[in-house]
Amino acid sequence: MKKQTFTFHNGVTIPSIGFGTWQIPNRDAYDAVTMALKNGYTHIDTALAYRNEPNVGKAIHEFDLAREEIFITSKLPAQIKGYDETLEAFNKTITNLGVDYLDLYLIHAPWPWDEIGKDCTEGNVQSWKAMEKLYNEGKIKAIGVSNFEIKHLQPILDQCDIVPMANQIPFYIGKDQEELLAFCKEHNIVLEAYSPLATGQVLDMPELKEMAEKYGVTVAQLAIRYCLERDTLPLPKSSHEGRIKENRDLDFEISDEDVETLRKIRDVRK
Ligand SMILES: NC(=O)c1ccc[n+]([C@@H]2O[C@H](COP(=O)([O-])OP(=O)(O)OC[C@H]3O[C@@H](n4cnc5c(N)ncnc54)[C@H](OP(=O)(O)O)[C@@H]3O)[C@@H](O)[C@H]2O)c1
């Protein structure tokens, strides 16, 4: 791969592709994460809300790699806002995972999932302050947010000490989030591309099939590679070993001209 790591503004590096674990039940998470580690992923993305942290952690422990060689991200549940509540949720996560530090901890969303759009600015600021404390104590190597738009990031920039190191957002061919991408670049915030396959929905697009054929790759590979070409960090998920392997076999480059063509594609999810 062209770029093996991204570097956060505090100097911590993060492997340039992560293994997503959303919708992998706890009972399957051990096998899925073990397959991912066997196939060279060293960056695993989970969340307390995914309810699979125990077996994600077990797979990491039992695999033949030192803890420092694996990058673990987890997330503060979207509905948990506030200082003490955040410290408590963090403790649950590290207990579930059986680790004594996290590589990256994110506020999962600016609002609870059943109240999308609600203004939780004060709660987010309080949660962020708790995350700053955990970061300063060395319990988290990097802190960030997820699903944050510019209007959610600005109060953190204005009222807190540490600029988020990452923002994990939906990003795939058809959903480029140009304005947010530019804002994050300007503030040295690494943009993580979640759902790089639009949870599978880009895979049947005829124009992508045609372009993938030209490069001798699959549509999934084209779509994941596209995220890297746009300087975002893709987090593909699969429960099948062949696909897990395929999704990180990205040793090709998409020409500038084709990147431009892909940028013009409309969101398949609209
Ligand atoms: N922060 C957030 O709010 C948030 C939200 C959504 C996602 N995420 C993160 O981003 C990760 C990925 O997003 P996602 O789970 O929405 O989906 P995705 O990676 O965009 O797509 C996954 C879907 O595509 C299929 N697939 C994967 N690789 C394939 C391949 N090579 N060929 C054909 N089909 C393939 C998978 O099926 P199989 O599993 O059956 O192979 C699954 O149905 C999540 O797991 C999570 O870690 C974060």
The ligand as a Gaussian input file, in Angstrom:
#p B3LYP/6-31G(d) Opt

LIG

0 1
 N      -18.677000       5.458000      13.910000
 C      -19.815000       5.042000      13.401000
 O      -20.895000       5.581000      13.689000
 C      -19.808000       3.903000      12.433000
 C      -20.959000       3.590000      11.692000
 C      -20.882000       2.560000      10.749000
 C      -19.687000       1.860000      10.605000
 N      -18.590000       2.150000      11.374000
 C      -17.316000       1.396000      11.262000
 O      -16.992000       1.161000       9.903000
 C      -16.952000      -0.244000       9.654000
 C      -17.361000      -0.588000       8.242000
 O      -18.609000      -0.084000       7.900000
 P      -19.835000      -1.025000       7.541000
 O      -19.831000      -2.153000       8.480000
 O      -21.018000      -0.136000       7.416000
 O      -19.627000      -1.550000       6.107000
 P      -18.678000      -1.654000       4.833000
 O      -17.302000      -2.039000       5.189000
 O      -18.924000      -0.430000       4.028000
 O      -19.419000      -2.884000       4.128000
 C      -19.602000      -4.108000       4.785000
 C      -20.573000      -4.942000       3.977000
 O      -19.978000      -5.256000       2.716000
 C      -19.755000      -6.672000       2.626000
 N      -18.394000      -6.855000       2.101000
 C      -17.229000      -6.524000       2.718000
 N      -16.192000      -6.781000       1.925000
 C      -16.678000      -7.269000       0.771000
 C      -16.082000      -7.734000      -0.416000
 N      -14.767000      -7.709000      -0.587000
 N      -16.892000      -8.207000      -1.395000
 C      -18.240000      -8.228000      -1.240000
 N      -18.864000      -7.805000      -0.122000
 C      -18.089000      -7.326000       0.890000
 C      -19.892000      -7.218000       4.029000
 O      -20.437000      -8.521000       3.997000
 P      -19.763000      -9.760000       4.798000
 O      -19.476000      -9.294000       6.181000
 O      -20.835000     -10.784000       4.720000
 O      -18.543000     -10.130000       4.028000
 C      -20.894000      -6.247000       4.637000
 O      -22.216000      -6.578000       4.268000
 C      -17.885000      -0.794000      10.740000
 O      -17.750000      -2.177000      10.907000
 C      -17.487000       0.029000      11.934000
 O      -16.284000      -0.438000      12.504000
 C      -18.640000       3.178000      12.266000

